[in-house]
Amino acid sequence: MQKSALVLAALAALASLSSAADAPVELDLLLRGGTIYTGDSDAAVVGDVGILGDRIVFAGPRAPAQFSARRTIEVAGKVVAPGFIDAHTHADADLHSTDPRKRLNIPFLTQGVTTAVIGNDGFGGFDIAAQTQRLRATPVGTNVAMYVGFGPVRASQLGEANRAPTPEQLEAMRRHVSRAMCDGALGLSTGLFYPPQNFSKTEEVVELAKVAARHGGLYDSHIRDEATYNVGLRGAIDEVIRIGREARLPVHVAHIKALGVDVQGQSGEIIRRIEKERAAGLDITADHYPWTASSTRFSAALVPPWAVDGGRQAMLQRFDDAALQQRLRSDMRENLRLRGGPEAILFSAGSTRYVGKTLSDVAKASNADPVDAAIAVLREGDLMIASFNQSDDDVRAFMKRPWVMTSSDSSLGHPRAYGTFARKYDQYVVKERTLSLAQFIRSSTSLTADTLGLERRGHLRPGYYADVVVFDSARFAAKATYTQPTLLSEGVETVLVNGRLAVDGGQPTGVGAGRALLRTPKAGSCT
């Protein structure tokens, strides 16, 4: 009998336990005696989880007597939860890599993450069908859900130019978004902070968001300003709200934060603004990471948008244009100030000459002004930085809201790729008690699945896909740091992805059981 038929038989047997004639059912795996959080309730139950094929057959108090299992894992005293879902990653390169180990996404699996969302910040390609084909052709460790990115869509018509699209170009952009949505994208993602996306006007974004709305998708955004670079944090939140209302679709604020000295402490105001809109009927959510340092390209942090119009070569030419020096250096100095100064910029990935040093270190070593030192570094190439620009109070305030889910915003050189979920648990559940264990699990599982429309994921329910994590509540913690960002987290003992063991006894198995998770477009929208 096919596994799918066996699953149906097992579910039918579970539904008719009153019949003494029911035949015994053999499961593939039984997780026995754990402390189960299903993602549906804040209350835990001590019991068992039964798995057959890629599905959960039951999750709750003791397994019914008629069920046996080929393998039983004793998980008494351990937490059993739906596999964690990372709502915002930059794992695209690894998941599409030709390196089999990178494709296994082990830094995510060892935190209990079973699904990674890619295409965020507007960087995802509009070739969703081709990406899906690649993900299916070679095993990947985690499930993968995809956004269509505004960046490639816009660049297909305008390159890196700072200008508005013609009507014909806008229509071509609409077609790209529509095709991507019909091929299974979650929705449209933008990175309105980054060039060339930040050259767009709100009206242009609304037009493309309307396409995502027509297909039943959502709008996700690295908002135009998380600080005081241009429209300000308040203005950027207002823009997201406007896009949601005019395009008539759910909107999602990526890695919500108050970045920089000018806006630290504004979390309360931003929360009130969003909750007012939620009360008025707008479906608006957010994700966050539990770190006070962000990560981005050095150029994006310091160089003003006008100076990168046209790309890197145009930027380098402006570095040499005497007529622009006063404006350029003034703007870069202001950007450096709002990020907390040269001591708050740590080079995290790129040239080994600079990784592990702050901009202040580099400036002092060359006896240079920090802005001069920054320009010298950028002449050699762009780097990734860790930018220490947030307050713990703001981080805590955002994470406690019931509409804010967990994400890593994973990036090279930052410990968040290896330790976000483990840190959120260890720091904010165990050490600080900012969140309950149930809040942590819900914000990392069911909230994310339900918001993004990931069908039959994020809950431990009969018939749902068997994405499951088991962790030791006394040991689950991040080991990665800003100076050692690639240390794997500890405390996760078992991870199942679609019913297959990806982590067993605390060790990755090498099994790539992940799938491309394609959102079903609204009925009739793709005909």
Stockholm file with secondary structure:
# STOCKHOLM 1.0

chainA/1-527         MQKSALVLAALAALASLSSAADAPVELDLLLRGGTIYTGDSDAAVVGDVGILGDRIVFAGPRAPAQFSARRTIEVAGKVVAPGFIDAHTHADADLHSTDPRKRLNIPFLTQGVTTAVIGNDGFGGFDIAAQTQRLRATPVGTNVAMYVGFGPVRASQLGEANRAPTPEQLEAMRRHVSRAMCDGALGLSTGLFYPPQNFSKTEEVVELAKVAARHGGLYDSHIRDEATYNVGLRGAIDEVIRIGREARLPVHVAHIKALGVDVQGQSGEIIRRIEKERAAGLDITADHYPWTASSTRFSAALVPPWAVDGGRQAMLQRFDDAALQQRLRSDMRENLRLRGGPEAILFSAGSTRYVGKTLSDVAKASNADPVDAAIAVLREGDLMIASFNQSDDDVRAFMKRPWVMTSSDSSLGHPRAYGTFARKYDQYVVKERTLSLAQFIRSSTSLTADTLGLERRGHLRPGYYADVVVFDSARFAAKATYTQPTLLSEGVETVLVNGRLAVDGGQPTGVGAGRALLRTPKAGSCT
#=GR chainA/1-527 SS CCHHHHHHHHHHHHHTTTCTTCCCEEEEEEEEEEEECCSSCSSCEEEEEEEETTEEEEEESSCCTTEEEEEEEECTTSEEEECEEESSCCCHHHHTCSCHHHHTTHHHHTTTEEEEEESGGGTSCSCHHHHHHHHHHSCCSSEEEECEEHHHHHHHHHTTCSSCCCHHHHHHHHHHHHHHHHTTCCEEEEETTSTTGGGSCHHHHHHHHHHHHHTTCEEEEECSCSSSSSSHHHHHHHHHHHHHHHHTSCEEETTCCCCSTTTTTCHHHHHHHHHHHHHTTCCEEEEECSCSEEEEEHHHHHSCGGGGTTCHHHHHHHHTCGGGHHHHHHHHHHHHHHTTCGGGEEEEESCTTTTTCBHHHHHHHTTCCHHHHHHHHHHHCCCEEEEECCCHHHHHHHHTSTTEEECCCCCTTCTHHHHHHHHIIIIIIIISCSSCHHHHHHHHTHHHHHHHTCTTCSSCCTTSBCCEEEECTTTCBCCCCSSSTTCCCBCEEEEEETTEEEEETTEECCCCCCCBCCCCCCTTTTC
#=GC SS_cons         CCHHHHHHHHHHHHHTTTCTTCCCEEEEEEEEEEEECCSSCSSCEEEEEEEETTEEEEEESSCCTTEEEEEEEECTTSEEEECEEESSCCCHHHHTCSCHHHHTTHHHHTTTEEEEEESGGGTSCSCHHHHHHHHHHSCCSSEEEECEEHHHHHHHHHTTCSSCCCHHHHHHHHHHHHHHHHTTCCEEEEETTSTTGGGSCHHHHHHHHHHHHHTTCEEEEECSCSSSSSSHHHHHHHHHHHHHHHHTSCEEETTCCCCSTTTTTCHHHHHHHHHHHHHTTCCEEEEECSCSEEEEEHHHHHSCGGGGTTCHHHHHHHHTCGGGHHHHHHHHHHHHHHTTCGGGEEEEESCTTTTTCBHHHHHHHTTCCHHHHHHHHHHHCCCEEEEECCCHHHHHHHHTSTTEEECCCCCTTCTHHHHHHHHIIIIIIIISCSSCHHHHHHHHTHHHHHHHTCTTCSSCCTTSBCCEEEECTTTCBCCCCSSSTTCCCBCEEEEEETTEEEEETTEECCCCCCCBCCCCCCTTTTC
//
